Amino acid sequence: IMDELKETDFMDLTWQESIGLLIDSQNEIIREINTINELNRLAINAANNNFLRTTK
């Protein structure tokens, strides 16, 4: 969607199309944030597991 946005002449869009693109781009950002959160969760779990293993 970001490449699509860069190539878009917003003056040619209706307000509905502009809002649709805005929602699409926000959804893509949310997906990226969810991926980052999942990676953080996995890293924290790994760190916790390593800590628990080394403190037995």
N, C-alpha and C positions, 0 to 999 in steps of 0.2 A: 504493500500500500504506500510506503514512503516514496518509492520510485515513481509510482503513479501520481502522487501529490506533487512531486517536483516538476512533472511534465504537464501539469494541469494549469490552464489559464482560467483562473477563478472568475474572471469577468464573463466567461461564456457559460457559466453554470447558473441554474436556478437556485433559489435559496434551499429548496428541498435537496437538490444534489449536493450542495455545499455541506449541509447538515449530515447527509448520508456519508460523505467522505470523512467528516469530522468524527462521526461515530465509528466508522471503520478504523480510522487511525487510532482512536482511543482504545478500541478493542484489541488492536495489535499491541499497543503499549501494555495493556493489562496482561495479555498472554506472555509478553516478555518478562514482566514483573513476576508473574506466577512461576515462570521457569527459574528466575533468579532465586525466588523464595524456596523452591524445591531444592535447588542446588545448595543453598544455605542450610536447609534442614538436613540434607544428606551429610554435609560437612560437619555440622554440629553433632549429629549422631555418631559419625566416625570418631570425632575428637572425644566424645563421651565414652565410647567403647574402648578407645585406646587408653584413656585415663583410668577407667575401671580396671582394665587388664594390668596396668602398671602399678596399681595401688593395692593389689591383693596381697 
